[in-house]
Amino acid sequence: MTTTETDADGTEVRARTLFLDTARGLAGDRAPVWLMRQAGRYLPEYRALKERHAFWEMCRTPEIAAEVTLQPLRRFPLDAAIIFSDIMTPLPPMGVPVDFAPGPVIRSPLRSAADVARLATPGGDEVAPFVGEAIRLVRAEAEVPVIGFAGAPLTVAGYAVQGAGSSDYAEFRAWLHREPRAAHDLLDKLADVTTGYLRMQIEAGAEAVQLFDSWAGVHDRRGYATFGMPYARRVLDGLADTGVPRVYLAVGAAHLYPQIARLPAEVVSVDWRQPLDAVRAALPGKVLQGNLDPAVLLAEPGDLLAAARRVLREGQGGPHVFNLGHGVLQGTPPDNVARLVDLVHDFVREEGEGR
Ligand SMILES: Cc1c2[nH]c(c1CCC(=O)O)Cc1[nH]c(c(CCC(=O)O)c1C)Cc1[nH]c(c(CCC(=O)O)c1C)Cc1[nH]c(c(C)c1CCC(=O)O)C2
């Protein structure tokens, strides 16, 4: 399969479909590249906007969300855009107010069965119409596909119950043991709302979707089998008829790969803790996305490029979407992102078995 095209002057241009083809399992001679948190605080043009607008205001104003989505694409020849929003977006319309400081803060975390029973379950068009509008604006301008996204039920429930980000979600894990019925009710509502919300994004023009289960890894196998995987599966199954590629992300979750391998997602986004060739053996048949350590973008250019080449080589055993193992860190020099994207574009994958 050819993944590059030639334009009128004979120069190679990147096929608009490189990311989507790869996500559908067609391995070409180049790996597409986009980066989680490619829009955000490491870009001075983002910080300039942020001085004038609060975070929620940026998300809820389609023109601003579209502008922020497009900022990294103006700087770097990325192969996909991810719509600017947050995994917390569905919580306020469900009745859970969220502030950012700068991470999410829920002043009245959910604790009782009654707290959960009170939650609203807005339909896909009601959750966040501004996200649909922002996707339409980006589609009109971007030359590359737009990725829609949402948080997976288990990860969003973790914030809603814990009340903020946490390194281990101990309060939330205790709550799952203490209030399993309320937990299932909460996850059930989140799965419904998330499915409708992602379907709305696809109708608005998102050509792929990513489900962020960022904190799945803090749970043991049994906890994930009970409270995580079934609800992620429901959301992903609920998108099957749309035909768009589904990306599932979990971090620190190698112990869950036997379960993740069976999820109905075409692509699994993996962190940097294991090389991609080892991950591929654990996730047979999946397109892999990842997995450069985001901290490497803070290193010297030579070390960064050596590490990125290693990731590209380790990814050659099958279809590979180049990305980081998690989001771009705040102190990342934009010049290093430019170097990284160029390196990935110049790397020609070897012909060989299994591609
Ligand atoms: C866990 C999670 C959140 N949000 C998100 C996740 C899943 C991805 C992951 O695992 O990191 C997803 C997210 N949040 C944001 C995007 C935008 C799109 C993109 O990737 O470029 C995406 C995809 C913008 C944002 N979301 C947030 C910011 C920073 C707000 C600011 O400008 O001060 C941005 C640009 C706020 C936010 N929102 C969240 C945190 C932890 C924080 C603060 C800390 C941080 O910035 O990493 C929750």
The ligand as a Gaussian input file, in Angstrom:
#p B3LYP/6-31G(d) Opt

LIG

0 1
 C       -6.813000      12.507000      32.750000
 C       -7.232000      13.490000      31.690000
 C       -7.714000      14.796000      31.904000
 N       -7.973000      15.354000      30.662000
 C       -7.658000      14.455000      29.682000
 C       -7.230000      13.276000      30.301000
 C       -6.867000      11.999000      29.579000
 C       -5.491000      12.048000      29.062000
 C       -4.476000      11.805000      30.099000
 O       -4.461000      10.682000      30.627000
 O       -3.663000      12.718000      30.374000
 C       -7.807000      14.600000      28.229000
 C       -7.478000      15.890000      27.614000
 N       -7.349000      17.133000      28.198000
 C       -7.056000      18.050000      27.243000
 C       -7.045000      17.405000      25.992000
 C       -6.925000      18.189000      24.710000
 C       -6.503000      17.637000      23.489000
 C       -5.038000      17.318000      23.359000
 O       -4.615000      16.189000      23.732000
 O       -4.282000      18.146000      22.793000
 C       -7.268000      16.048000      26.217000
 C       -7.310000      14.900000      25.223000
 C       -6.818000      19.495000      27.451000
 C       -6.412000      19.979000      28.789000
 N       -6.909000      19.598000      29.997000
 C       -6.325000      20.354000      30.991000
 C       -5.401000      21.256000      30.405000
 C       -4.587000      22.290000      31.152000
 C       -5.440000      23.419000      31.573000
 C       -4.654000      24.702000      31.584000
 O       -4.445000      25.265000      30.495000
 O       -4.272000      25.166000      32.661000
 C       -5.460000      21.037000      29.022000
 C       -4.709000      21.768000      27.972000
 C       -6.643000      20.244000      32.440000
 C       -6.598000      18.871000      32.952000
 N       -7.527000      17.924000      32.685000
 C       -7.160000      16.730000      33.288000
 C       -5.955000      16.979000      33.977000
 C       -5.195000      15.930000      34.754000
 C       -5.619000      18.321000      33.787000
 C       -4.504000      19.149000      34.395000
 C       -3.163000      18.739000      34.263000
 C       -2.591000      18.714000      32.845000
 O       -2.626000      19.725000      32.146000
 O       -2.095000      17.652000      32.454000
 C       -7.937000      15.471000      33.190000

